[in-house]
Each structure stands twice: as C-alpha cells, then as structure tokens.
C-alpha cells in the first residue's frame, strides 16, 4: 500500500515538473520568435491584445522558474494536490500586473516618452528616476516581507492550506500576490532597457531566481538595489 502511494506521488511530481518545464520553454520560445510584436503604430484592439499577451508570456517565462520550488512543495505536501490550479492562480496575479504594464505602456507612448520600435523610455531623466526607484524599492520593508515569503513558503503553506481545486487556486493567487509585490519594480525596469530586450529579460530572470532561491538571496537583492541606484544616478547625471 505504501509503495503504491509512493509511486502515485512520484508520478504526480513528474507530471508537475514536466508541466512547469513545458510552460517555461513555450513562453521563452514565443519571446524568442518576437512575441508577435511586428505591428502598426496605432493602438488597435489587436495591438492591445498582443501587447498584453507579450507581457503575460514574458512574466511566465521570467517567474515560473523561481516559483517552481513552491509549486513542487505544494504538490508534494498537499494530501490531494491540484498543482495546475495552484499555478493558474499564481499566473493570474501576473496577468493582473500585465494589464497594468500595458496601460502604462499606452500612457508613456501617448505622452511621447516611449520609443515605439525599441519600447524603451526616450527620456534619460525618466529612465534614471525608474532605475533609482527600483533600486530604493529593494531596501523597503514591503520588498523584504514579500521576498521573505517567496523564499520560505513552507510555513505559509502549512498554515493556509485549503483543500480542493478552488482552494489551490486561492493559494496560488495569494502566493502570486507576494511575488508581484516582490518583483514589480524589477519588471518595470524593462521600460528602461527595452521591453523586448531578451538579454535583459534573461538577466532579470536570473536575478529574481537568485533572490528567491540562493541562501543569501536577501543580500543579492540589496546588492542589486545598490547597483540600480548607482546606474540611475549616473543616468541622471548624464541627462
């Protein structure tokens, strides 16, 4: 009986890992293909939809690797796990962030502050402000609290476990909210370097993973914050 249960758990874990890998690979493949962003200047309904899809898929590509240990922990610890629902709840939070990012992109472009092709800020002053703000956020209590949750979700999962599909969905949403709180300013830095700058997307992905998964991740976050402040200050000085 115990052997059969162990075999089921191994199978579920294998399915969960395969699903996470597939989601991440597909997201990166779509980004590498250009994410359908060869489009006209005007903000048509098609462009809004494709831009929203671009942001959300980008968030999937960047955040799922760092969230994978939490999803796997839930899949292993829950009596009857619903890992797909947990992951869906997590990604719904990043969909909400993506709506906000698209709204900001539309506003910046309308104000003439965003280059259309590069999707990067055209104002050095604004770029410097974003960099300094992102760096300072790395030192705030909110960042520290959200990062602490993302780095050690086991205690939270044990206290807030909810059974069933809807319970898993709600837990995923709650975990996703902490991750958005932890990383939203890092994501907005893409407006500085270019929203579709793949090298920086990869670099920020590694930074997020390092913050959440390395033993001294909180120190990594502060080092990154100091670097962003220095970068922003230099940008402002040259502006």
SVG drawing of the C-alpha trace seen along z (x, -y; Angstrom):
<svg xmlns="http://www.w3.org/2000/svg" viewBox="-13 -66 40 68">
<polyline fill="none" stroke="black" stroke-width="0.4" points="0.0,0.0 2.8,-2.4 4.6,-1.5 1.6,-2.3 1.1,-5.6 4.8,-6.5 4.5,-5.6 1.5,-7.9 3.4,-10.7 6.4,-10.2 4.1,-10.2 2.3,-13.4 5.7,-15.1 6.9,-14.0 3.8,-15.4 4.1,-18.7 7.8,-19.1 7.1,-18.3 4.3,-20.8 6.4,-23.6 9.2,-22.9 6.8,-22.9 5.2,-26.2 8.6,-27.9 10.0,-26.5 6.9,-27.5 7.0,-31.0 10.6,-31.5 10.1,-30.1 7.4,-32.7 9.5,-35.5 12.4,-34.4 10.1,-34.4 9.3,-38.1 6.0,-37.6 4.0,-38.8 5.1,-42.4 5.6,-43.5 2.6,-45.7 1.3,-49.1 1.8,-52.3 -1.9,-52.8 -3.3,-51.2 -5.8,-49.0 -7.7,-46.3 -5.3,-43.7 -2.2,-45.6 -3.6,-45.9 -4.3,-42.1 -0.9,-41.2 0.9,-43.5 -1.0,-42.1 -0.1,-38.6 3.5,-39.6 3.7,-41.0 2.0,-38.0 4.1,-35.4 7.2,-37.4 6.1,-37.2 5.5,-33.4 9.0,-33.0 10.6,-35.0 8.7,-34.0 7.8,-30.3 11.5,-29.1 11.7,-30.9 8.1,-29.8 8.7,-26.1 10.1,-25.0 6.9,-26.4 4.6,-24.6 6.5,-21.4 6.4,-21.8 2.6,-22.2 2.4,-19.1 4.4,-17.0 2.8,-18.3 -0.9,-18.5 -2.9,-15.4 -4.7,-15.8 -2.8,-18.4 -4.2,-20.4 -0.9,-21.8 -2.5,-23.1 -5.0,-25.2 -2.2,-26.5 -0.1,-27.5 -3.1,-29.1 -3.8,-31.2 -0.2,-32.3 -0.2,-33.3 -3.5,-35.2 -1.7,-37.6 0.9,-38.3 -1.9,-38.7 -3.2,-41.5 0.3,-43.0 0.4,-42.7 -2.8,-44.7 -1.1,-47.5 2.0,-47.3 0.1,-47.6 -1.8,-50.6 1.5,-52.3 3.0,-51.5 0.0,-53.1 0.3,-56.2 4.0,-56.5 3.7,-56.2 0.9,-58.6 3.0,-61.2 5.8,-60.7 8.1,-59.2 8.5,-55.7 10.2,-54.9 7.8,-52.7 10.2,-50.2 12.6,-49.7 9.7,-50.1 12.2,-51.9 12.0,-55.2 13.2,-58.1 13.8,-60.4 17.1,-59.9 15.6,-61.7 12.6,-59.4 14.9,-56.3 17.1,-57.5 14.2,-58.0 12.9,-54.5 16.3,-53.0 16.7,-54.8 13.2,-54.0 13.7,-50.3 16.9,-50.3 15.4,-52.0 12.5,-49.6 14.9,-46.7 15.6,-48.1 11.9,-48.7 10.1,-46.7 7.5,-45.7 10.1,-44.2 11.7,-42.4 8.4,-41.0 7.4,-39.7 10.8,-38.3 10.9,-36.5 7.6,-34.9 8.8,-33.8 12.0,-32.4 10.3,-30.3 6.7,-29.4 6.6,-26.1 5.3,-27.7 2.7,-29.7 1.5,-26.6 1.2,-24.7 -0.9,-27.4 -3.0,-28.4 -3.6,-25.2 -7.1,-24.9 -8.4,-21.7 -9.8,-21.2 -9.4,-23.0 -10.7,-26.3 -8.5,-26.1 -5.5,-25.5 -6.4,-28.4 -6.8,-30.8 -3.5,-29.7 -1.8,-30.3 -3.3,-33.8 -2.1,-34.6 1.4,-33.3 1.4,-35.2 0.4,-38.4 3.5,-38.2 5.7,-37.6 4.2,-40.6 4.9,-42.6 8.5,-41.4 9.3,-41.9 7.0,-44.5 9.6,-47.3 12.2,-44.9 9.8,-44.2 9.2,-47.9 12.9,-48.3 12.2,-46.7 10.9,-50.1 14.4,-51.4 16.3,-48.8 13.6,-47.9 10.6,-45.8 11.6,-43.1 15.4,-43.2 16.0,-39.5 19.4,-39.8 17.9,-41.9 14.9,-39.6 17.3,-36.7 19.4,-38.8 16.3,-39.8 15.1,-36.2 18.4,-35.2 18.3,-38.0 14.8,-37.0 15.8,-33.4 18.9,-34.3 16.9,-36.5 14.4,-33.7 16.5,-30.6 20.1,-31.3 20.9,-31.0 21.9,-34.7 19.1,-35.9 18.3,-38.9 21.9,-40.1 21.7,-39.6 18.5,-41.8 20.3,-44.6 23.4,-44.4 21.1,-44.6 19.4,-47.6 22.7,-49.4 23.7,-48.8 20.4,-50.1 20.7,-53.3 24.2,-53.9 23.1,-53.2 20.2,-55.6 22.3,-58.3 24.8,-58.1 22.0,-58.3 20.6,-61.4 24.0,-63.0 24.5,-62.5 20.9,-63.6"/>
</svg>
